[in-house]
């Protein structure tokens, strides 16, 4: 026994566990390719898959010949999201997922998902034949690597490749069995199947792909101009809204213009009288669900440290009783609430009052009633449901925004969750929408605001608010996922904000919008001016208290957070920006900087950009003065014509400016001077709005007087010249590489 045990131990040490065979394609392919280092296994394998062909390699080695295309396609923005929770609503990609990459280019992203074993099936759709050919070459190499280790799919004859090329695989069954690998490569060039997982590539336009079984769609950009891209996305967006199954997710770098899906249905009518023929049915258009924008996450890539990715989820169409009748009113909102409770009961909710469905019951009901897949139904529950243990002893939290201490707690779906899910995909008629998007939840929140202000006008500002009329509607989300408290503080309406907070409970201080911004972010934005009443709100103003400025709204939010949500004072959004980045006036910034808030004014976002960068890019001149200029040392004012009374000389930065400019100093792209140059040249900074021209000159003065602008401008001009030269060289190389690739890969 001792001898047998020793032998087994020696075998285990030499070869590892005999029964443990790698199940992830990456492990098997990397082992066959000789990529043994765990740290760069994926990158090593990708370099081998996308290496140039023998002819291209020979051309690259000969300086007299034209260079080839880059060996490795650029890393996709979405690779970092494939294994993260927020973009998938904390439901990782599993065996029930089917991924489709629209605009897959050379096929890197579909192959990465397949190699990591994510999902059961991955599809790449690319209309460019050159890129599609590169994807097929990489797919063939991967197939060879997977089937040369631990598989019976091998060739027993050295002449198999030539025989398969002549088409003998389909003519002679013996050739198929003798040349299994070569025949598989020839007969299935666009498909790879391995241990229950599949990856395939299709040379077609995205709008013609079949997406009915897909659970995750990734829209890659193709370099088109914004106007052309918008025209290309319109039919694709309509296809996604109409064709995807409920619970399917969509990732896109572009903000999609959603309109909701519709269907034709016979108008319900009473049965005909006895003896009279039945009339021909009248067809009407009814809402049939669609995509809902839920969040925007920021990703660092090889080509940018801050890329915004928009996350959408397909929701089912509402049942007949939950289709809104336009225009909406308080009575219609109450009817929708009752219909949502009845729908929950139809789906299997046990409690008649305040009916809720557990996560598992909702998943089963969604699969049966709405045609969702199990994995998609789970994402619907996580996106619109609420954690079971959200209501605790920490204080009222009617909107279920308080973070959970135990992330493994289950979710439940109530009437409000169900109504929000349906209404966010229902869009109002065009004649009732002045500023799109106008979803059902947008209109319901407007109804809640109108009803609440009526109560405030009646002098009932301090009374408890009726839970059915306002507590539920106040927790609905706008199209950008703001709650009613976000909207009230964004408009600096403290009277409305106090009433909403009483309705929502102090748990409402934990709510975030699609960008991850808190109510403190919205309170700090807006500057020193008080918001103005506009449109329908002006008709309800009456005896309402006047609006306040940003510093007053910020002070009120801070007082509430210090008592009930202290952790939210320092909270950052999805780009890593605290509320200080939202401040537009010096008073608000000083309020956030002083104790007990102590917000770090030297902090940066995920791209390394500091407060000075945002102030220069957005021409927030009071913030620039507060951050850069010493006390009492301000640049000269400009006259009414916009010209300076005297030339503003560039000076050496003082201690205050040097400290402020340290944020992001390591990366030239985070330079505030570069941001000012871009805005001055009319180039919009990514993710930021354009600035009125009259503010640009004042910004130059502040930067020159307090920040040493002239020397920085000289450095930036020199860097820009070097960048232009490099871009010119790259353009010439790319043109030559495209020519070579078309000559080598495309048929004559």
N, C-alpha and C positions, 0 to 999 in steps of 0.2 A: 504493500500500500504506500509505503514511504517513497518507493521508486516511482510508482505511477503518479503520485502527487507532485514529485519533483519534476517529472516530465511535463505535466500540465502547466506547472508554474513557469518552466522554461519556455514553453510554447506561447504562453500569454505575454511573457516579457518580450519575446521576439516579434510576435505578429499582432499582439493586442487581443481583445476579446474575440473569440471565433464567431460569435453570433452577432456581433455589432457591425453592421454594414451601413455606411453613410447613406442617408435617405435624401439629403438635400443635394440637388444637382451640382451646386458649387463645389462641394467637397470632392465629389467623384471627378468632375471635369478638371479641377485644379490639380488633383493628384496625377491624373493622366498627362497634364500639360507641364508638370514639374514645378508648379507653384506651391511650395510647401510652407512659406511664411504666413502665419495666421494674420499678421497685421495688414499685409497688402495682397492677400489672396485674390480678392475680387479684381483689383486694378491690374494685377499680373495676368490674370486670365483674360480680361478684356483686351489688353494689349496684344495678346496672341490671337484672339478672335478677329480683331480688326486690323491685323497686320497687313501690309500690301501683298499683292500676289507676287509670284516669282519674277514676272516681267517688270512689275512696278518696282520691286526691290532692286533689280538690276539697273533700272533707270535712275533710281535715287542714289545708287552708289557711283554712278558715272556723272561727273560734273558737267559733261558736255550735253547731257540730256535734260529734258524738263523734269522738275520735281513732281512728286505724286501728292495726292491728298493727304491730310494728316492721318496718322495711323489710328488714333483713338478719337471718336466723337466726343464733343464737349459733354461734361456731366449735366444731366437733366436737373432742372429745378426741383422736380418732384421726387427724386431718389431719396432725399432725406425724410420725406413724409410717408414713405411706404410702410415704415415700421413704427411710426409715432401714433399717439393716441388722439390728440385734438382733431386732426384732419379726418379721422375715422370714427369720431364720437366714442372713443374708448372701446371700440369693437375691432380688434385686429383682423387683418386679412386672413381668412381661413379657407377650408376646403370648399365652402359654398360660394366663394367669390369668383367672378369672371372679370378680368381686367381688359379694357380696350384703350389703346393709346392712339388718338386721332392726330395724325401728323407725326408718325414715329420716326421719320428720317432714316438714319442708318440702322435703327433697331436697337439702340443701346438700352433704352428704358424697358421695353418688353423683355429683353434678354436678362437684364438685372433682376426684374421681378421673378422670372422663371428660375434663375440660378439660386435666388434666395428662398425658393419654395413657397412663394406668396400666392395664394389662390390656386385654383385647380386648372385654370385656363387663362392664357394671356394672348391678346390679339394686337397686332400692329397694323395700322392702316396708313399708307403713304402713297400719294399720287405722283410723286417724282420718281420716275423709273430708275434714275441713276442711284438715288438713295436706296430704293427698294432692292436694287441689285447688290449693293453693299450689305444690306441686311441678310439676303439669302446666302451670301458668301460666309458671313459670320455664323449663320445658322448651320450651314453645312459643316464648318469646322467644329462647332460645338457638338454636333451629332457624332462626328468621328471620335471626339474625345470621350463622350459618354459611353459609346458602344465598343471602345477598345479596352474597357476595364469592367470586369464582372458581368459580361453579357455574352449571349450566344449569337448575337447578330454580327457575324464576321464573314469575311470572304475567304473561301478555301482555294481560290485560283488567282494567280497574279494577273491574269488577263481580264479579270472581271470588269475593271474600269473601262477598258476599250469595248467590251461586249455590251455593257450597259449603255455606253454612248451611242452605239449603233442601233439601239432599240430592241435588242434581243430579249430584254426582261419581259416584255409584254407578248412576245411571240413564242417563247420556249419556256414552259413551266420549270424545266430542269435548270435553266439559267437563273430563275428567280430563287430557287433553293440553294444553288451553288454560289451565287453572288448576292447574298442577302443584303449586305451593306451598300454595295454599289447600286443595286436595283432600288433600294429604298431611297437613296439620294436622288436618283433620276426620276422616279415615279412620284415622290412626295417632296419636291424641292422647297415648298413653302411651309411644311409642317414638321414638327418634332414632338414625338410622344415618348415620355419616359416615366415609368412607375406612377401612372395615373395623372401626370401633369402634362400640359400641352402648351406649346407656343407656336403661333402661326403668323404669317405676314401676308397682307393682301395689297395689290397695287391698284388702288381705287381711291376716289374722292371720299372724304369723311361723310358727306351728306348721303352717300349711297350705301354705307355700311349697315349691316343688320345688328342692332343693338338691343334686341328684345330680351336677351338672356344676360346682358352685362350688368354687373352690380357696381362697378367703379369705372367711370369714364375720365380720362385725362386728356385735356385739350392742350396740345403743344403749340407754341407759336411758330410761324414759318417765315418771319421777317417781312411780311407785307406792311405797306404803309397803313396808318390808322384807319383811313377812310376805306381802303380795300379790305382790311381785316374786318371792319364792322359789317360790310356787305357779305363777306364770306361767312361770318358767324351767325347772321340772321337765320338762314335755313337750318343750320346745324342746331341752333338753340331750339327752334320750333320742333325739330326732330327729337331732340333729347326730352323735351317736355311731353311729347305725345307718345314716344315709343318705350322709354325706360319703365321698368317695373317699379312700384312703390318701394321706397327704401334705398334705391340706387343713389350713389354719390357721384358728384361731378367736381373735378378740380380744374381750375382755369386761371391763367395769368390775366386774362381779360375779364372785365366786369360785363356779364351777360345782360342783355336787355330782355327781361322776362315779360311774357304776356299771358302765361297760363295756357293749359291745354283745354280744348273744348270738344264736345261731342254733339251729335244730332240725336234727338230723342222725340218720340211722339208726345204731343201735348196731352196730358191727362184730361179726360172729359167723362161726363156721365154716360151710362149705357143708353142706347137709343130706345125710344118708346116702342111698345109692342106693335108689330106690324109695319114698322118703318125701317127702311134700310139703314145700315150703319154708314155714317159719313166717313169720307176719306180722312185719315189722320193728318193733323197739321204738325209738321216737324219744327222743333224749336232747338236753339243752341243752348246747351247747359255746360257749366264748368266741369272739367274732368281731371282736376288736379294740376300738377306741374312742378316746376322747380322752385325751391325756396332758398334764398340766400341767408346763410346762418352765421358765417364767420370769415374773417380774413386773417390768415397767418403769414408771418414774415419769415423768409428763408434766406440763409447765406449760401451763395453758390460760388463757383470759380470765377464767374464774370461779374458778379455784383454781391455785395455784402448784405443787401436788403432788397429782396424780391417779394412782392405781395402776391399771395395765392388765395383765390376766392374759393370758398367751399360751399357747394350747393347740395341739396337733398331733394329727391323726387318724392312727393307726397300724393296719396290717392285723391280721387275726386270725392266731394262731399255727397252724402246721401240726399235724397230729395228734400227732406225736412230741414236740412242745414244749408240749403242754397239761399243766400241773402236776397231780399227784395230791395232794390235800390229806389230811392235813397234810404240809407239806414237811419233809424231813430232809436230812442231808448226802448220803446216797446218791441221793436224788431230785435234789438240786442238781447232783451230778456227772453224772447221767443227762441233765439239761437241757443241761449244757455239751457233752456228746458229741452230743446231738441238734442243737444249734446249729451245731456243726462240720459235721455231715452235711448240714444245710440249706444251709450255705454251699457245700459241694461240689455240691449239687444245682443251686444257682443259677449255678455256673460257676467257683468258686474253683479255682485251679490247684494250690496247695500242700496236701498232705495233712496236714502237721503245722503247727498255728497258721495255719489257712487264713484268707485275707483276700480281700476283693473290692475292686477299685479303685472309685472313685466312679462312673466311667462304666459299668463292668460292673454295679454295683449298681443304677444307674438303669435300664439295659436289662432287668435281671432283675426288678426291682420292677414295671415296666410289664407284663411278660409274665406273671409269677407272681401278683402281688397286685392287679392292676387299677389301679395308681396311674397318674396322669398324669406326664409327664416332669418338669414343674416341681415337682410334689409329691414325686416320688421324689428329686429333688435336695435338697429341704428335709429329707427323712428322712435322707439321707446326712449332711447338715451337722449335724443335730440330734443324731444318735446315733453317727455315725462319729467318727473321730479323724484329725487331720492326719498326713500321711505322715511328715513330718520331726520329729515330736514327740520321738522317741527320738534324742538326740544326745549329745554329749560333756559336756553340762552336768550330768549326773547321771541316775540312774534315774528314770523317770517312767512307771510302769506304768499309771496312770490317765489319761495323756495330758491333763493339765491345764495344762502349761507353755505360756504364750503363744507364738505363732509370730512370728518376726521378719519373715517374708515371708508376707503375708496372701493371696498368690495361690497358695500351695501347695495341691495337691489333697488330698482326703480318702480314707480307706479304711475299710471296714466289716469288722470281725472277728467272731469268735464271741461275745465278750462284748457287743459293740455290738448284735448281732442279738438276743441273749437279753434285753438291757435293753429294746430296742424292743418286743418282744412282751410281756414280763412286766409292764411298767408299765401296761398296759391290761387286764391280767387281775386281777380282784378275787376275793378269797377268799370262801367261803360266809359268810352272815351269822352262823351259829353259831360261826364261828372268828375273828370280828373283834370285839374288845372296844372299840377306839377307831378308827373310820374316819378316813381311808381305809386299807384293808388290801390293797395290791396285791401281785402276785407278787414284785416286787423288795423290798418291805417285809419280806415273810416270808423271802426269801433272805438279806437282810442280818441278820435276827434269827438265822438258822441260822449265819451266819458268826460272829456275836458269841458264840453258845453254844459253837461248836467252838473258837474262839480262847481262850475262858476255860477250857475244859477243859484245853487245853495249858498255860495259865498256872498252873492248879491243880496240874498234874503237875510243876511246877518247871522247865518248859522255856521260861521267860520270855525268856531271852537267846539262844535258838537261832534260826536262820533259820526262817522259816515256810514250810510247803509251798506252792508257788506255785499249784497247781491248787485246793486247798481254800480258800485264803484270799486269795491275791493277786487272783484274778479276782473272787470274790464281794465282796471289800472295795472294789472299784471300782464296784460297782453303786450306783445312786442311790436314795434313799428318795423318797417321793411329793413332797417339797418339794425334791428334788435335792440333799440333803445326802449326802456320802460317809460312810463308816464313821469317818473321822478327825473330821469335823464332829460326829458323834453322840457319840463318845468324849469329846471336849473339852467339848461342851455339858453332859455329865453329870459332868465334872471327874474322869474316870477316867484318870489319867496312865499307869498300868500298861498299860491297853488301848491308849491313844494311842501309846505307845512301840512296842508290838508292831505296830500298824497302820502306823505310819510306816516301820518296817523292811520291811513287806510292800509298801507302795505306792511306796517310794522318796521322796526329798525333793521330787519333783515334786508329791506330794500336798499340799504347802503352798500350791500355786497354785490348788487347786480352790475353786470357789464354788458356793453354793446358788442356789435360784431367785431370791432377793432380791439376789444378787451379793455376799453376805457371805462373808468368808474364815474360816478356822479361828480366826484371832485374834479376830474378832467373837464367835464362839461361846465361846471361852475366857474373854473378858472379861465375859460376861454371867453372872448368877447371884448376884453379891454375895459377902459374906464367909462365908456358910453353905456347908458341904460338902453335895453332893448325897446323897440317900438312896437306898438300894436299894429297888426296888419290884418286885412281881409275880414274874415268872419269873426275873429276875436275882437275887433274894434266894436262890433255891434253888441258885444256882451260886456264891454268894459265897465260902464256905469260907475259904481262906487268902489271898484276894485282898487287895491293899493297900487301905487306906481311901481314900475319895474326898478330894479336896483342895478348897480354896476357889478363887475366881476369880483372885485375885492369884497364887497358886502356879501355876495352869494357864497364866495369861498369861505369867508369867516363863519357863516352859519353852518355850512357843511362840515367844517373842521370841528366846530363845537359838538355836532352830533356824532361824528366819527370818534372823537376822543372819548366819548362816554360809552358808545355802543359798538364801534368797529375800529379800534385803534390800528389794527394791522393794515387797513385799507388806505391809511394816510400815505404810506410809502409805496402803494401798489403801482405797478407799471402796466402799460398796455402790451399788446402782442409784439410791438416793435421795441420794447424795452424803455419806453418813455414814461417818466413820472408826470404828475400834474403840473410840475414846473415848466414842462415843455409846451403846455397849453396856454400859459400866461401870456397876455399881450400888453400888459401895462406894468409899470414898475411897482405900484402899490401891491398888486396881487403877488408879484414875485417876491417882494420883501416879506409879505405875510407867510408865504410858503417856506421861506428860508429861515425865519426866526424860530426860536423855541416856542412850543415843544415839537413843532413839525420837523425842523432841521433837515429839510430836503437838500440833497447834495446838488449844488449848482455846477459842480464839475463832472457830473455823471454824463455818460454818453448812451446813445441807443445801440441796437445790435450792430449797426454799421460803423460805430465809432464816431458818430457826429454828436457834437455837444450843443449846448444852448446857444452859443454864439453862431454856430452854423445855421440853425433854424432862424435865429433873429435876422441874420444877413440875407438868407434865402427868401424869407417872408417879409423883409423890410419892416421888422418890428423895431423901430428906432428907439422907443423908450426902453426896451429891453437891452438893446445894444449899449445905450448910455449907462444903464445901471450896471452892466457887466464889465464894460471896458474903461469908462471914464472915471477919473478921480473926482472926489467931491468938490464941487465948485469950478471944475475945469471942463467946460462944455464947449463944443465947436460953435462958431458964430452962426447966428440965425440967418435964414434966407429971406429976401424981400418978397413981396407979393408976386413978382414975375417969376420967382423960382431961382433967380441968380443970387449967388452969395454976395454979401456986402464987401467981402474981401476974399482974396485967395486963401483957401484953407491949406496950410502947409502940412506935409507929412512929418510926423515926429516919432521919436523912439517910444515904443510902448512903455507905459508905466508898470509898476508892480501889480496893480489890479488887472490890467490888460494881459500881462504875461501869464498870470495864473489862470485867467479865463481861457486863454488861447492854448493852454496845455491840453485841453480836452480834444482828442482826435488829431493831435499834432503828428502822430506817427504815420498817418495815412493821408496822402495828398488829396484824395477824393473827399475827405472830411474837412477840408479847409474852408473856413467861412469866406475867405477872400474869393475862392473859386466859385462858391455859391452866389456871391454878389456879382461876379463877372458874368455868370450864366444868366442871371435875371436881367442884368443890364443889357445883354446882347439879345434879349427876348427869348432865351431858351428856358423852357419850363423845367424846374427841378422835378425829378421823379416823385410822384405822390403828393406834390405840393401845388397849390393854386398860383396862377400868375398874379403879379403885384401891380397896382396902379403906377404909371410912370412918374407921377409927381412925388412919390415916396422914394424913388431910386436915388435922386441927387442928395437928399438928406442922409441916406445910408452911406453914400460915398464920403460925405463930410465927417460922419462919426468915425468911420473906419480909418480915414486919413489922420484925423486929429488925435484919436485915442489908440488906434491899433497899428499904426505904421503901415498904411495901405500901399504906398508907392513902391516900397521895396518888395512887398508881397506880390504886387501886380507885375513887377519885373520878373520875379521868379516864375509866376504863373505863365507869363507870355513865353518865356524860354521853354518851360515844360510843354506848353501847347504846341510849339514849333516842332519839338522832338516827337510828340505824339502824332502829329500830322505826317511826318516823314515815315514813321513806323507803319501807320495805317496805309500809306501809299504803297509801301513795299508789300504789305499783306494782301492788298487788293490785286496786285500784279501776280503774286504767287497763287492766289486762289483761282484766278482766271486760267492760269496754266494748268493747275491741278484738275480743274473741271474738264478741260480739254483732254488731258491724259486719261481720266477715268471714263469719259464717254467713249474714247477710242478703244480702251481695253475691255470694257464690260458690256457695252451695248452691242446687240447683233448688227451685222452689216445691213 
